[in-house]
Amino acid sequence: MEDISRDLIEQAQAGNIEAFERIYRASSGFVYSVALRITNSRPEAQEVTQDVFIKIYHNLGNFEFRSSFKTWAYRITVNTALNACKKISKEANRRQDFDGGIDTQIAGVDARKETVEQDDREQAQAKLDVLLRSLNPDQRACIVLREIEGLSYEEIARTLRININTVRSRLKRARLALMAQTGASGGE
């Protein structure tokens, strides 16, 4: 996502709905992508994306340009997605108590795909989703922001509003857990 211009944000803050729609179009894919990586659920990521833009709409007047819009949107998205994960976890625990198991979804390869390359990408994405699902939400957020979104440790700390040493610790634990997962599955 390219950063949103100050002028466009100020127009939206002044109540210009077209300016807000432009902000939405420029950043909704980014928000959805981050939400999907953290929640590992398309329906939940869609719900998080909606919630994020409702929050952005209601709080845009409070945005004071102390950070970039992208960093601000990251923060809202990650916090909303983490809260959704906690809610899902609580509901899953209740369901598990009720029916004795948790339904999981693992994306498979669609046999109708036209190219082997696309199949390979989908398989890799499914493996990544499984690996990310093995992490706790805090570790998953750090890994997504660092390894997938490319944020620096400092940017992650600012986005999540945590100490940089906490970022380092979560990333280290996440990487160790991922290495253990890939080692247990033979790197497949």
N, C-alpha and C positions, 0 to 999 in steps of 0.2 A: 504494500500500500504506500503510495506516495503521500507525503504529509499534506494535510489540508491547509489552504492558505488562511492567514489571519483575517483577511478581508471577507472571505466566505463564512468563516465562523462568526464574525461580527454581524454579518447580515442575518445569519440564522438566529443569533442572540437577540437581534432586534425584531424577530418574529417573521422573517421572510421564509415562508414554507418552501419555496423553490430552492432556496439556499440549503435548507435542511435536507431536502430530497437529493441535492447534489452531493452533500456530505454522505448521505446514506448510500447512494450509488457508488461513491468512491471507496467506501470502507466496509460495506456489508460482506463482501467476499472474504476479506481479511478477518473480520469478526467471526464469521461462520467457521472459517478454517481453524482458527485458534480454539474456538469452542468445541469443534469436532475432535481435535487432537486431545483435548483435556477430558471430554465426556465419553469419547469413543462410541457415540450413538448419534446417528443422523437426526432422528426426531428430537432428541434432547438438545443437540446443537442448534437446531432450528428454533426451539423454544428459548434457548439461551440468547440467540441472536435477537429475537424479538424483545426479550427482556432488556438486553443491553441498549437497544435503540430507544426503548421507552425511557430508560434511565438517562441516556444521553440527552434526549429531548427535554426531559424535565430538569436536568442539571446543567444544560449548556450555558445558562445565564451565570452560573457559578464558576465556569471555566475562566481562569485568570491568566492563561498563557505562561504559567511558571514552567510548564513542560510542553513538549509537542503534543498535538492532538493525538498522534499515534500512541504515544506513551500513556496518555490519559485513557484512550480507548482500550489499550492493552489491559490496564489496571482494572477497568470496569468489567471487561470480558473475562479475565482470569478469575476475578473474585466471584462473578456471577456463575461461571462454569464450575468452580470449586464448590460453591454452595449447592449447585445442582447435583454434583457428585455425592455430596454428603447426604442429600435428600434421597437420591437413588439408592445409596448404600443402606440407609435406614429402612426404606421400603423393601429392598431385597432381603434384608434380615428378617423383616416381618413375614414376607412371602415364604422364605426358607423355613421359618418356624411353622408356617401353615401347611405348606405342601411338601416340605422335605427337600427342595432343590431350587436352584436359581437357573432360569433360562438365560443362555448367553447366545450372542450372535457373532459369528465369525464370517466375514465377507469371503465368498468363494469366487472362483473364476467363472464368468459367464461364458458358456460354451458357444454362444452365438457371436462372440467378438471376432472382428475381421482380421486382426493381426496377432501374431505371436508376441510382438513387442508390447502390445496393449495388455495381453494376458500376463506377461511377465511383470508389468507395472502393477497390475491388480494383485498378483500374488505377493509381490513385495509389500504393497500397501496392507494387505491382510496380515502378513507377518509382523509388520510394524504395529498395526493395531493391537495384535495379541500381546506383543512385547510391552507396549504402552499400558495396556490394561493390567499388566502384572505390577505396575508401580502404584504407590499410593498417590492421591490427587496432588499433594504438594510437590512430590518428586516429579510427577508427570508434567506439572505446570513448568517447573524449572527446565526439564529436558526439552519440552516443546519450544519454550522461549529461546533457549540456547542453541539447540542443535537443528531445529526446524526453521525457526523464525530468525535466527542469527543474532540475537541480542547479546550484548556484552554482559559480563557479570554485574557491572554497575547499573546498566539499564534494567536488568532483571530485578536487582535489589530495589531500585526506584519503583518499578512497575508493581512489584508485589509488596512493597513497603516493608521489607525485611532487611536485616543486616547482611552485608556482603559475605560474611563468613557463614551465615546460614545458607546462602545461595551455594557457596562452595561445598558445604556439607551435604546438602540435598542432592546436588549434582553428583558428588562422589558416591553417595549411597545408591542413587538411581543407576549410575553406570555399573557399579558392582552388581546390582540386582539384574541388570540387563545382561551383563557378561555371564552371570550364573545361569540365566534363562537360556541364552544361546549355547552355553557349554552343555547344559542338560539336554538340549535338543540336537546337539551335534552341529550347531551353527546353522541349522536349517530353518 
